[in-house]
Structure formats: C-alpha cells, structure tokens
C-alpha cells in the first residue's frame, strides 16, 4: 500500500507513517517502501512509563542501535540510499 501511495503523490507531499512501529527495522522497512518520516509514539510512551525522561531517551537509543545494526546487516551505508531493493522478495533464490 505504501509504495502505491508514494507513486501517487510523488515528491509533492511528505509521506508520514504513523502506526505499528515497534522496532528499528520497522522504520527501515517503511523508508524502503517510500515513507519520508515515521512516528514512534508507543515505544517512547512505554519508556516514559517505565523510567520517565530517562526511559524515553533509552527507548530512542534502542531504536538508534537497532537501525544501525540492521543498516550494517543489509549493507546500506546511509538512510538516503534505502529503497525497495533492500527488502526480501519471494522470488529470490535461497541457499537450500
């Protein structure tokens, strides 16, 4: 759905994703599919409930660490280079 919306609006609008972001990989997937920005309210709210401002900062740090890890795993050096080519496709050959 996100790629179709991005194709329809192109660069005329900023495409924001606001739902279901639970880990850093979710943000990277959204960016690969065409999102320009992701909200992550629930994880930061959990952090606030668990540890106040320090909990929020820790939640954000966890996201940054996850994003850095996944970026390294997929071999993408920069967020602006992300695109659909970094996503798994069913027609890729497997080493079985």
BELDAKA-V485862 format. One record per run of one state. SS is the DSSP state (H for helix, E for strand, L for the rest). FROM is the first residue (numbers start at 1). TO is the last residue. Records with the same first field share a line. If there is no record, write none. Layout:
SS = FROM-TO / FROM-TO
This chain:
L = 1-1 / 10-15 / 18-23 / 33-36 / 39-40 / 75-78 / 82-83 / 87-96
H = 2-9 / 24-32 / 41-74 / 79-81 / 84-86
E = 16-17 / 37-38
